[in-house]
């Protein structure tokens, strides 16, 4: 009769753990190789060189009334570099400030409103720089820079107590989002409000045509 206890070898615990350990290492190597081979190279890089905050004085209407304030105006010089092999162009920029449990978002002022901001608020003229142009081609290896204007329904004190701030830059032809942060957040420059806003003149009403 066979002595099964003696003739059938048993698996030692140390050998079992060794096999399992090798299998785990192989799995990690396969995952790491997959990540490296399928890693998507960045399309663009960028930076924020300053943040200027401006709390405008309330405007005075001709009848003495005070219209609602325009909140906090933010001027941000931004630089974007194309690190891909194809031309890029910026589609839009969105700034997000997280205060408490709320995200406050603002889209960058379009080119059609950029000049109006400095006309309406004379205090900002000394900080004016060329606008960061959207839809303008950025060649491979090239860069574009300019000023971006945002507007938030916040006060400067609320900004100082915010927990985070970033600007998301999107592009016309690629589904890539460039996430820009401010390294010294919430530190910022302050533009002191001295002059009240310039109220735009309403266009004169046209006289109705005379009856024939």
MDAnalysis code that builds the backbone (N, CA, C; Angstrom):
import MDAnalysis as mda
import numpy as np

u = mda.Universe.empty(636, n_residues=212, atom_resindex=np.repeat(np.arange(212), 3), trajectory=True)
u.add_TopologyAttr("name", ["N", "CA", "C"] * 212)
u.add_TopologyAttr("resid", np.arange(1, 213))
u.add_TopologyAttr("resname", ["UNK", "UNK", "UNK", "UNK", "UNK", "UNK", "UNK", "UNK", "UNK", "UNK", "UNK", "UNK", "UNK", "UNK", "UNK", "UNK", "UNK", "UNK", "UNK", "UNK", "UNK", "UNK", "UNK", "UNK", "UNK", "UNK", "UNK", "UNK", "UNK", "UNK", "UNK", "UNK", "UNK", "UNK", "UNK", "UNK", "UNK", "UNK", "UNK", "UNK", "UNK", "UNK", "UNK", "UNK", "UNK", "UNK", "UNK", "UNK", "UNK", "UNK", "UNK", "UNK", "UNK", "UNK", "UNK", "UNK", "UNK", "UNK", "UNK", "UNK", "UNK", "UNK", "UNK", "UNK", "UNK", "UNK", "UNK", "UNK", "UNK", "UNK", "UNK", "UNK", "UNK", "UNK", "UNK", "UNK", "UNK", "UNK", "UNK", "UNK", "UNK", "UNK", "UNK", "UNK", "UNK", "UNK", "UNK", "UNK", "UNK", "UNK", "UNK", "UNK", "UNK", "UNK", "UNK", "UNK", "UNK", "UNK", "UNK", "UNK", "UNK", "UNK", "UNK", "UNK", "UNK", "UNK", "UNK", "UNK", "UNK", "UNK", "UNK", "UNK", "UNK", "UNK", "UNK", "UNK", "UNK", "UNK", "UNK", "UNK", "UNK", "UNK", "UNK", "UNK", "UNK", "UNK", "UNK", "UNK", "UNK", "UNK", "UNK", "UNK", "UNK", "UNK", "UNK", "UNK", "UNK", "UNK", "UNK", "UNK", "UNK", "UNK", "UNK", "UNK", "UNK", "UNK", "UNK", "UNK", "UNK", "UNK", "UNK", "UNK", "UNK", "UNK", "UNK", "UNK", "UNK", "UNK", "UNK", "UNK", "UNK", "UNK", "UNK", "UNK", "UNK", "UNK", "UNK", "UNK", "UNK", "UNK", "UNK", "UNK", "UNK", "UNK", "UNK", "UNK", "UNK", "UNK", "UNK", "UNK", "UNK", "UNK", "UNK", "UNK", "UNK", "UNK", "UNK", "UNK", "UNK", "UNK", "UNK", "UNK", "UNK", "UNK", "UNK", "UNK", "UNK", "UNK", "UNK", "UNK", "UNK", "UNK", "UNK", "UNK", "UNK", "UNK", "UNK", "UNK", "UNK", "UNK", "UNK", "UNK"])
u.atoms.positions = np.array([
    [0.843, -1.200, 0.000],
    [0.000, 0.000, 0.000],
    [0.872, 1.243, 0.000],
    [0.338, 2.256, -0.655],
    [1.104, 3.495, -0.748],
    [0.945, 4.314, 0.537],
    [2.033, 4.878, 0.942],
    [1.999, 5.802, 2.073],
    [1.861, 7.215, 1.506],
    [0.627, 7.701, 1.409],
    [0.375, 8.993, 0.744],
    [1.007, 10.147, 1.487],
    [1.141, 9.968, 2.766],
    [1.723, 11.059, 3.528],
    [3.180, 11.250, 3.169],
    [3.861, 10.179, 2.897],
    [5.279, 10.257, 2.609],
    [5.573, 10.503, 1.138],
    [4.737, 9.952, 0.209],
    [5.085, 9.974, -1.203],
    [4.520, 11.171, -1.964],
    [3.485, 11.862, -1.488],
    [2.938, 13.047, -2.170],
    [3.568, 14.274, -1.531],
    [4.375, 15.025, -2.314],
    [5.078, 16.165, -1.713],
    [4.105, 17.274, -1.326],
    [4.385, 17.932, -0.283],
    [3.552, 19.062, 0.172],
    [4.192, 20.373, -0.268],
    [3.356, 21.376, -0.485],
    [3.845, 22.704, -0.877],
    [4.211, 23.486, 0.364],
    [5.426, 23.936, 0.414],
    [5.877, 24.680, 1.579],
    [5.332, 26.101, 1.528],
    [4.962, 26.684, 2.674],
    [4.415, 28.056, 2.700],
    [5.357, 29.079, 2.076],
    [6.655, 28.935, 2.323],
    [7.609, 29.898, 1.778],
    [7.583, 29.907, 0.267],
    [7.476, 28.699, -0.338],
    [7.437, 28.611, -1.796],
    [6.147, 29.228, -2.326],
    [5.041, 29.015, -1.607],
    [3.755, 29.588, -2.040],
    [3.813, 31.107, -2.053],
    [4.338, 31.667, -0.975],
    [4.442, 33.132, -0.911],
    [5.373, 33.670, -1.993],
    [6.414, 32.908, -2.307],
    [7.343, 33.346, -3.346],
    [6.679, 33.414, -4.702],
    [5.863, 32.393, -5.024],
    [5.157, 32.371, -6.307],
    [4.175, 33.529, -6.398],
    [3.435, 33.775, -5.302],
    [2.475, 34.865, -5.290],
    [3.182, 36.212, -5.446],
    [4.331, 36.341, -4.768],
    [5.089, 37.584, -4.867],
    [5.569, 37.851, -6.275],
    [6.057, 36.793, -6.956],
    [6.508, 36.953, -8.345],
    [5.350, 37.353, -9.250],
    [4.183, 36.740, -9.014],
    [3.005, 37.061, -9.828],
    [2.603, 38.516, -9.659],
    [2.664, 39.013, -8.407],
    [2.304, 40.408, -8.145],
    [3.281, 41.352, -8.842],
    [4.571, 41.010, -8.789],
    [5.577, 41.850, -9.443],
    [5.346, 41.895, -10.945],
    [5.015, 40.742, -11.539],
    [4.755, 40.694, -12.982],
    [3.574, 41.589, -13.345],
    [2.513, 41.547, -12.512],
    [1.331, 42.373, -12.775],
    [1.697, 43.857, -12.740],
    [2.485, 44.262, -11.735],
    [2.893, 45.660, -11.628],
    [3.757, 46.084, -12.809],
    [4.636, 45.197, -13.264],
    [5.485, 45.506, -14.414],
    [4.637, 45.701, -15.665],
    [3.641, 44.833, -15.857],
    [2.754, 44.944, -17.022],
    [1.969, 46.259, -16.979],
    [1.454, 46.626, -15.782],
    [0.688, 47.860, -15.653],
    [1.580, 49.073, -15.921],
    [2.794, 49.068, -15.362],
    [3.710, 50.185, -15.568],
    [4.076, 50.335, -17.038],
    [4.306, 49.203, -17.728],
    [4.633, 49.260, -19.149],
    [3.472, 49.813, -19.958],
    [2.238, 49.439, -19.583],
    [1.050, 49.935, -20.288],
    [0.924, 51.445, -20.114],
    [1.148, 51.924, -18.874],
    [1.027, 53.360, -18.603],
    [2.061, 54.147, -19.393],
    [3.300, 53.638, -19.427],
    [4.372, 54.334, -20.145],
    [4.097, 54.371, -21.639],
    [3.663, 53.245, -22.205],
    [3.429, 53.164, -23.640],
    [2.210, 53.970, -24.075],
    [1.235, 54.126, -23.168],
    [0.007, 54.819, -23.544],
    [-0.101, 56.210, -22.918],
    [0.983, 56.711, -22.366],
    [0.953, 58.029, -21.761],
    [0.798, 59.099, -22.839],
    [-0.121, 60.028, -22.583],
    [-0.385, 61.108, -23.534],
    [0.528, 62.290, -23.199],
    [1.305, 62.690, -24.169],
    [2.214, 63.819, -23.955],
    [1.409, 65.104, -23.801],
    [1.875, 66.045, -22.970],
    [1.147, 67.312, -22.817],
    [1.100, 68.076, -24.130],
    [-0.014, 68.747, -24.349],
    [-0.201, 69.539, -25.562],
    [0.325, 70.956, -25.385],
    [0.168, 71.493, -24.182],
    [0.570, 72.877, -23.926],
    [1.010, 73.027, -22.481],
    [1.799, 74.055, -22.250],
    [2.207, 74.456, -20.913],
    [1.917, 75.939, -20.764],
    [1.847, 76.403, -19.542],
    [1.553, 77.818, -19.361],
    [1.851, 78.288, -17.956],
    [1.676, 79.577, -17.736],
    [1.954, 80.144, -16.430],
    [1.161, 81.433, -16.234],
    [0.962, 81.777, -14.974],
    [0.349, 83.041, -14.561],
    [1.451, 83.863, -13.904],
    [1.668, 85.084, -14.368],
    [2.775, 85.885, -13.835],
    [2.341, 86.881, -12.762],
    [1.033, 87.123, -12.622],
    [0.546, 88.055, -11.592],
    [-0.972, 87.958, -11.514],
    [-1.497, 88.439, -10.399],
    [-2.948, 88.576, -10.240],
    [-3.207, 89.927, -9.591],
    [-4.009, 90.753, -10.288],
    [-4.378, 92.076, -9.776],
    [-5.886, 92.107, -9.552],
    [-6.287, 92.503, -8.347],
    [-7.704, 92.572, -8.005],
    [-8.136, 94.027, -7.851],
    [-9.334, 94.306, -8.326],
    [-9.862, 95.675, -8.301],
    [-11.323, 95.641, -7.883],
    [-11.626, 96.346, -6.785],
    [-13.009, 96.478, -6.317],
    [-13.468, 97.884, -6.669],
    [-14.247, 98.055, -7.747],
    [-14.600, 99.403, -8.208],
    [-15.516, 100.128, -7.242],
    [-15.447, 101.459, -7.302],
    [-16.377, 102.285, -6.543],
    [-17.766, 102.184, -7.179],
    [-18.814, 102.398, -6.400],
    [-20.156, 102.356, -7.000],
    [-20.362, 103.502, -7.975],
    [-21.020, 103.206, -9.051],
    [-21.298, 104.240, -10.056],
    [-22.453, 105.120, -9.595],
    [-22.414, 106.372, -10.003],
    [-23.491, 107.305, -9.689],
    [-24.246, 107.639, -10.968],
    [-25.512, 107.291, -10.967],
    [-26.331, 107.573, -12.134],
    [-26.734, 109.047, -12.140],
    [-27.234, 109.490, -13.281],
    [-27.622, 110.900, -13.431],
    [-28.727, 111.279, -12.457],
    [-29.588, 110.320, -12.105],
    [-30.688, 110.616, -11.188],
    [-30.279, 110.445, -9.727],
    [-28.981, 110.177, -9.474],
    [-28.505, 110.026, -8.099],
    [-28.561, 108.613, -7.561],
    [-29.154, 107.693, -8.306],
    [-29.257, 106.308, -7.849],
    [-27.929, 105.579, -8.057],
    [-27.764, 104.463, -7.365],
    [-26.550, 103.659, -7.474],
    [-26.911, 102.292, -8.038],
    [-26.420, 101.954, -9.218],
    [-26.738, 100.645, -9.797],
    [-25.988, 99.547, -9.062],
    [-26.375, 98.282, -9.241],
    [-25.668, 97.181, -8.600],
    [-24.192, 97.164, -8.997],
    [-23.320, 96.830, -8.053],
    [-21.890, 96.781, -8.336],
    [-21.526, 95.620, -9.249],
    [-20.367, 95.726, -9.865],
    [-19.904, 94.687, -10.781],
    [-18.964, 93.689, -10.115],
    [-18.933, 93.682, -8.768],
    [-18.130, 92.701, -8.075],
    [-16.641, 92.952, -8.213],
    [-15.894, 91.874, -8.185],
    [-14.436, 91.933, -8.193],
    [-13.913, 91.732, -9.613],
    [-13.087, 92.662, -10.070],
    [-12.473, 92.557, -11.389],
    [-11.043, 92.045, -11.212],
    [-10.671, 91.075, -12.008],
    [-9.363, 90.431, -11.893],
    [-8.597, 90.565, -13.204],
    [-7.361, 91.070, -13.129],
    [-6.481, 91.161, -14.283],
    [-5.372, 90.119, -14.113],
    [-5.194, 89.265, -15.120],
    [-4.234, 88.164, -15.020],
    [-3.399, 88.079, -16.302],
    [-2.095, 88.360, -16.241],
    [-1.221, 88.097, -17.394],
    [-0.969, 86.590, -17.512],
    [-1.228, 86.038, -18.689],
    [-1.123, 84.594, -18.910],
    [-0.192, 84.312, -20.086],
    [0.575, 83.246, -19.963],
    [1.449, 82.790, -21.049],
    [1.131, 81.334, -21.349],
    [1.002, 80.999, -22.636],
    [0.712, 79.637, -23.066],
    [1.741, 79.226, -24.112],
    [2.347, 78.062, -23.926],
    [3.354, 77.529, -24.853],
    [2.838, 76.256, -25.511],
    [3.068, 76.140, -26.801],
    [2.687, 74.953, -27.563],
    [3.844, 73.949, -27.536],
    [3.664, 72.836, -26.830],
    [4.717, 71.819, -26.740],
    [4.374, 70.587, -27.574],
    [3.370, 70.715, -28.437],
    [2.988, 69.614, -29.315],
    [3.647, 69.788, -30.679],
    [3.342, 68.870, -31.585],
    [3.923, 68.926, -32.932],
    [2.975, 69.548, -33.948],
    [1.828, 70.048, -33.482],
    [0.843, 70.651, -34.380],
    [0.469, 72.044, -33.882],
    [0.016, 72.924, -34.773],
    [-0.410, 74.265, -34.346],
    [-1.596, 74.186, -33.384],
    [-1.653, 75.137, -32.465],
    [-2.752, 75.231, -31.503],
    [-3.367, 76.621, -31.570],
    [-4.568, 76.735, -31.042],
    [-5.180, 78.050, -30.848],
    [-6.115, 77.951, -29.656],
    [-6.122, 78.998, -28.850],
    [-6.927, 79.005, -27.629],
    [-8.395, 79.246, -27.969],
    [-9.266, 78.430, -27.369],
    [-10.695, 78.609, -27.575],
    [-11.296, 79.475, -26.475],
    [-10.973, 79.173, -25.212],
    [-11.539, 79.958, -24.125],
    [-10.724, 79.758, -22.855],
    [-10.925, 80.665, -21.889],
    [-10.295, 80.580, -20.573],
    [-11.372, 80.784, -19.515],
    [-11.390, 79.893, -18.527],
    [-12.373, 79.953, -17.456],
    [-11.655, 79.953, -16.111],
    [-11.910, 80.968, -15.305],
    [-11.313, 81.048, -13.976],
    [-12.319, 80.541, -12.948],
    [-11.818, 79.811, -11.949],
    [-12.672, 79.244, -10.907],
    [-12.068, 79.555, -9.539],
    [-12.867, 80.172, -8.670],
    [-12.469, 80.450, -7.294],
    [-13.377, 79.640, -6.380],
    [-12.794, 78.845, -5.493],
    [-13.579, 78.017, -4.572],
    [-13.609, 78.685, -3.204],
    [-14.798, 79.124, -2.794],
    [-14.996, 79.784, -1.504],
    [-16.033, 78.996, -0.717],
    [-15.639, 78.491, 0.451],
    [-16.566, 77.678, 1.227],
    [-16.958, 76.431, 0.459],
    [-18.254, 76.286, 0.192],
    [-18.750, 75.139, -0.577],
    [-19.155, 75.528, -1.992],
    [-18.746, 76.714, -2.438],
    [-19.223, 77.224, -3.721],
    [-18.069, 77.491, -4.670],
    [-18.251, 77.112, -5.934],
    [-17.313, 77.450, -6.999],
    [-17.850, 78.666, -7.757],
    [-17.071, 79.734, -7.779],
    [-17.430, 80.923, -8.542],
    [-16.643, 80.903, -9.856],
    [-17.364, 80.930, -10.977],
    [-16.723, 80.829, -12.286],
    [-16.869, 82.139, -13.066],
    [-15.869, 82.396, -13.889],
    [-15.923, 83.571, -14.760],
    [-15.202, 83.258, -16.061],
    [-15.866, 83.550, -17.168],
    [-15.222, 83.409, -18.472],
    [-14.448, 84.690, -18.786],
    [-13.323, 84.545, -19.453],
    [-12.506, 85.700, -19.795],
    [-13.300, 86.665, -20.677],
    [-13.100, 87.950, -20.445],
    [-13.779, 88.961, -21.254],
    [-13.371, 88.812, -22.712],
    [-14.329, 88.739, -23.628],
    [-13.985, 88.621, -25.047],
    [-13.341, 89.889, -25.569],
    [-12.748, 89.783, -26.730],
    [-12.045, 90.925, -27.319],
    [-12.981, 92.119, -27.507],
    [-14.257, 91.843, -27.790],
    [-15.216, 92.924, -28.024],
    [-15.502, 93.729, -26.750],
    [-15.281, 93.139, -25.560],
    [-15.536, 93.833, -24.291],
    [-14.260, 94.273, -23.588],
    [-13.111, 93.817, -24.064],
    [-11.847, 94.087, -23.384],
    [-11.585, 95.591, -23.284],
    [-11.711, 96.305, -24.393],
    [-11.464, 97.747, -24.383],
    [-12.475, 98.485, -23.510],
    [-13.721, 97.987, -23.475],
    [-14.759, 98.656, -22.706],
    [-14.464, 98.621, -21.203],
    [-13.804, 97.548, -20.736],
    [-13.472, 97.437, -19.314],
    [-12.587, 98.606, -18.887],
    [-11.591, 98.946, -19.715],
    [-10.649, 100.010, -19.360],
    [-11.253, 101.397, -19.590],
    [-12.217, 101.485, -20.494],
    [-12.911, 102.752, -20.691],
    [-13.866, 103.031, -19.531],
    [-14.512, 101.990, -19.041],
    [-15.503, 102.127, -17.980],
    [-14.831, 102.331, -16.621],
    [-13.651, 101.727, -16.424],
    [-12.933, 101.836, -15.151],
    [-11.566, 102.485, -15.391],
    [-11.472, 103.798, -15.302],
    [-10.209, 104.512, -15.577],
    [-9.062, 104.086, -14.662],
    [-9.348, 103.600, -13.453],
    [-8.290, 103.171, -12.533],
    [-7.455, 102.032, -13.106],
    [-7.990, 101.305, -14.072],
    [-7.301, 100.123, -14.606],
    [-6.345, 100.457, -15.756],
    [-6.424, 101.668, -16.268],
    [-5.668, 102.005, -17.483],
    [-4.166, 101.781, -17.304],
    [-3.619, 102.077, -16.132],
    [-2.179, 101.937, -15.904],
    [-1.735, 100.468, -15.924],
    [-2.671, 99.542, -15.794],
    [-2.342, 98.111, -15.762],
    [-2.688, 97.417, -17.078],
    [-3.065, 98.207, -18.046],
    [-3.490, 97.635, -19.317],
    [-2.312, 97.077, -20.106],
    [-2.516, 95.880, -20.669],
    [-1.552, 95.228, -21.560],
    [-2.330, 94.624, -22.726],
    [-1.642, 94.241, -23.800],
    [-2.363, 93.612, -24.912],
    [-3.120, 92.367, -24.457],
    [-4.270, 92.148, -25.030],
    [-5.111, 91.017, -24.673],
    [-4.486, 89.701, -25.139],
    [-4.756, 88.628, -24.410],
    [-4.376, 87.288, -24.854],
    [-5.374, 86.859, -25.927],
    [-4.928, 86.838, -27.159],
    [-5.837, 86.602, -28.280],
    [-6.272, 85.141, -28.363],
    [-7.555, 84.961, -28.519],
    [-8.099, 83.624, -28.761],
    [-8.173, 83.367, -30.262],
    [-8.174, 82.090, -30.621],
    [-8.276, 81.653, -32.018],
    [-7.106, 82.150, -32.866],
    [-5.999, 82.471, -32.226],
    [-4.800, 82.903, -32.939],
    [-3.819, 81.734, -32.967],
    [-3.311, 81.320, -34.145],
    [-2.447, 80.131, -34.231],
    [-1.173, 80.274, -33.398],
    [-0.867, 79.197, -32.660],
    [0.386, 79.097, -31.911],
    [1.177, 77.954, -32.547],
    [2.256, 78.221, -33.261],
    [2.999, 77.155, -33.941],
    [3.689, 76.225, -32.945],
    [4.055, 75.010, -33.364],
    [4.794, 74.106, -32.481],
    [6.055, 74.779, -31.935],
    [6.227, 74.716, -30.637],
    [7.371, 75.364, -30.005],
    [7.181, 76.842, -29.745],
    [6.090, 77.419, -30.234],
    [5.842, 78.847, -30.041],
    [5.037, 79.118, -28.791],
    [4.837, 80.378, -28.501],
    [4.077, 80.769, -27.317],
    [3.296, 82.041, -27.592],
    [2.301, 82.260, -26.746],
    [1.485, 83.466, -26.829],
    [1.270, 83.968, -25.409],
    [1.231, 85.283, -25.251],
    [1.007, 85.840, -23.926],
    [0.177, 87.104, -24.035],
    [-0.492, 87.434, -22.956],
    [-1.329, 88.617, -22.944],
    [-2.154, 88.681, -21.677],
    [-2.949, 89.735, -21.568],
    [-3.746, 89.984, -20.367],
    [-5.139, 89.380, -20.523],
    [-5.637, 88.823, -19.428],
    [-6.987, 88.256, -19.389],
    [-7.752, 88.939, -18.264],
    [-9.027, 89.277, -18.516],
    [-9.864, 89.964, -17.538],
    [-11.016, 89.061, -17.131],
    [-11.183, 88.894, -15.803],
    [-12.299, 88.114, -15.258],
    [-13.113, 89.001, -14.330],
    [-14.350, 88.582, -14.066],
    [-15.240, 89.334, -13.192],
    [-15.984, 88.354, -12.282],
    [-15.877, 88.554, -10.962],
    [-16.521, 87.658, -10.000],
    [-17.472, 88.432, -9.094],
    [-18.546, 87.773, -8.712],
    [-19.478, 88.348, -7.742],
    [-18.948, 88.079, -6.337],
    [-17.767, 88.624, -6.058],
    [-17.076, 88.427, -4.790],
    [-16.509, 89.749, -4.300],
    [-16.030, 89.735, -3.051],
    [-15.263, 90.848, -2.519],
    [-13.809, 90.410, -2.403],
    [-12.918, 91.367, -2.225],
    [-11.503, 91.030, -2.079],
    [-11.269, 90.211, -0.812],
    [-12.060, 90.467, 0.229],
    [-11.923, 89.693, 1.461],
    [-12.309, 88.235, 1.234],
    [-13.356, 88.001, 0.459],
    [-13.746, 86.620, 0.156],
    [-12.651, 85.902, -0.632],
    [-12.029, 86.603, -1.571],
    [-10.918, 86.012, -2.306],
    [-9.809, 85.577, -1.353],
    [-9.494, 86.415, -0.378],
    [-8.412, 86.123, 0.557],
    [-8.716, 84.898, 1.412],
    [-10.006, 84.538, 1.539],
    [-10.387, 83.369, 2.318],
    [-10.775, 82.185, 1.436],
    [-10.537, 82.304, 0.142],
    [-10.846, 81.193, -0.769],
    [-9.860, 80.050, -0.544],
    [-10.289, 78.834, -0.888],
    [-9.431, 77.660, -0.684],
    [-8.652, 77.281, -1.936],
    [-9.097, 77.723, -3.116],
    [-8.359, 77.387, -4.335],
    [-8.742, 78.328, -5.468],
    [-7.853, 78.391, -6.456],
    [-8.084, 79.200, -7.655],
    [-7.314, 78.570, -8.808],
    [-7.959, 78.504, -9.974],
    [-7.266, 78.000, -11.159],
    [-7.931, 78.549, -12.413],
    [-7.196, 78.469, -13.514],
    [-7.715, 78.882, -14.819],
    [-7.601, 77.696, -15.764],
    [-8.718, 77.300, -16.350],
    [-8.724, 76.229, -17.347],
    [-8.710, 76.843, -18.745],
    [-7.717, 76.437, -19.540],
    [-7.585, 76.919, -20.913],
    [-7.926, 75.790, -21.866],
    [-8.895, 76.014, -22.745],
    [-9.272, 75.006, -23.737],
    [-8.814, 75.468, -25.120],
    [-8.749, 74.497, -26.045],
    [-8.207, 74.768, -27.378],
    [-9.214, 74.387, -28.451],
    [-9.035, 74.995, -29.629],
    [-10.012, 74.834, -30.708],
    [-10.033, 73.428, -31.305],
    [-8.879, 72.818, -31.486],
    [-8.817, 71.593, -32.283],
    [-8.455, 70.339, -31.494],
    [-8.105, 70.456, -30.223],
    [-7.715, 69.278, -29.434],
    [-8.491, 69.263, -28.117],
    [-8.905, 68.067, -27.651],
    [-9.652, 67.974, -26.382],
    [-8.716, 67.982, -25.181],
    [-7.923, 69.026, -25.075],
    [-6.943, 69.120, -23.998],
    [-7.247, 70.360, -23.171],
    [-7.189, 70.225, -21.856],
    [-7.446, 71.346, -20.951],
    [-6.159, 71.650, -20.194],
    [-5.662, 72.872, -20.358],
    [-4.469, 73.323, -19.645],
    [-4.907, 73.945, -18.331],
    [-4.478, 73.347, -17.229],
    [-4.893, 73.752, -15.888],
    [-3.804, 74.644, -15.290],
    [-4.089, 75.946, -15.162],
    [-3.117, 76.906, -14.646],
    [-3.453, 77.284, -13.201],
    [-2.437, 77.275, -12.345],
    [-2.631, 77.670, -10.950],
    [-1.691, 78.816, -10.601],
    [-1.967, 79.472, -9.483],
    [-1.173, 80.594, -9.008],
    [-0.351, 80.117, -7.813],
    [0.984, 79.993, -7.964],
    [1.813, 79.375, -6.919],
    [1.704, 80.035, -5.553],
    [1.476, 81.353, -5.511],
    [1.441, 82.053, -4.226],
    [0.023, 82.392, -3.779],
    [-0.963, 81.660, -4.300],
    [-2.359, 81.877, -3.906],
    [-2.485, 81.808, -2.378],
    [-3.275, 82.718, -1.751],
    [-4.138, 83.745, -2.358],
    [-3.474, 85.130, -2.457],
    [-2.154, 85.199, -2.361],
    [-1.473, 86.491, -2.489],
    [-1.837, 87.148, -3.820],
    [-1.912, 88.477, -3.830],
    [-2.320, 89.182, -5.041],
    [-1.930, 90.650, -4.934],
    [-1.962, 91.331, -6.061],
    [-1.800, 92.769, -6.071],
    [-3.160, 93.437, -5.999],
    [-3.204, 94.608, -5.434],
    [-4.469, 95.337, -5.289],
    [-4.405, 96.649, -6.065],
    [-5.420, 96.888, -6.873],
    [-5.559, 98.155, -7.587],
    [-6.556, 99.001, -6.804],
    [-6.080, 100.111, -6.260],
    [-6.920, 100.956, -5.407],
    [-7.939, 101.713, -6.249],
    [-9.195, 101.655, -5.830],
    [-10.255, 102.372, -6.532],
    [-10.239, 103.845, -6.128],
    [-10.021, 104.716, -7.097],
    [-9.970, 106.155, -6.849],
    [-11.057, 106.879, -7.648],
    [-11.190, 106.486, -8.901],
    [-12.147, 107.146, -9.779],
    [-13.409, 106.296, -9.914],
    [-14.571, 106.925, -9.902],
    [-15.811, 106.163, -10.110],
    [-15.912, 105.702, -11.556],
    [-16.681, 104.668, -11.796],
    [-16.843, 104.197, -13.172],
    [-17.428, 105.274, -14.081],
    [-17.036, 105.228, -15.330],
    [-17.572, 106.153, -16.326],
    [-18.831, 105.529, -16.911],
    [-19.956, 106.180, -16.696],
    [-21.229, 105.632, -17.162],
    [-21.353, 105.865, -18.664],
    [-21.527, 104.803, -19.448],
    [-21.650, 104.982, -20.904],
    [-22.864, 105.823, -21.254],
    [-22.692, 106.688, -22.216],
    [-23.794, 107.523, -22.676],
    [-24.729, 106.706, -23.557],
    [-26.001, 106.811, -23.285],
    [-26.979, 106.115, -24.113],
    [-27.057, 106.788, -25.475],
    [-27.157, 105.986, -26.532],
    [-27.253, 106.597, -27.868],
    [-28.509, 107.433, -27.984],
    [-28.448, 108.568, -28.683],
    [-29.630, 109.434, -28.813],
    [-30.741, 108.707, -29.567],
    [-31.946, 108.977, -29.119],
    [-33.090, 108.354, -29.767],
    [-33.330, 109.005, -31.132],
    [-33.620, 108.157, -32.085],
    [-33.905, 108.655, -33.430],
    [-35.324, 109.196, -33.491],
    [-35.456, 110.334, -34.136],
    [-36.786, 110.907, -34.283],
    [-37.612, 110.053, -35.251],
    [-38.876, 109.860, -34.949],
    [-39.709, 109.058, -35.866],
    [-39.835, 109.743, -37.219],
    [-39.911, 108.951, -38.275],
    [-40.022, 109.561, -39.598],
    [-41.291, 110.398, -39.721],
    [-41.170, 111.511, -40.428],
    [-42.327, 112.403, -40.611],
    [-43.347, 111.733, -41.510],
    [-44.633, 111.968, -41.193],
    [-45.693, 111.412, -42.035],
    [-45.741, 112.153, -43.356],
    [-45.908, 111.446, -44.441],
    [-45.981, 112.127, -45.746],
    [-47.229, 112.976, -45.861],
])
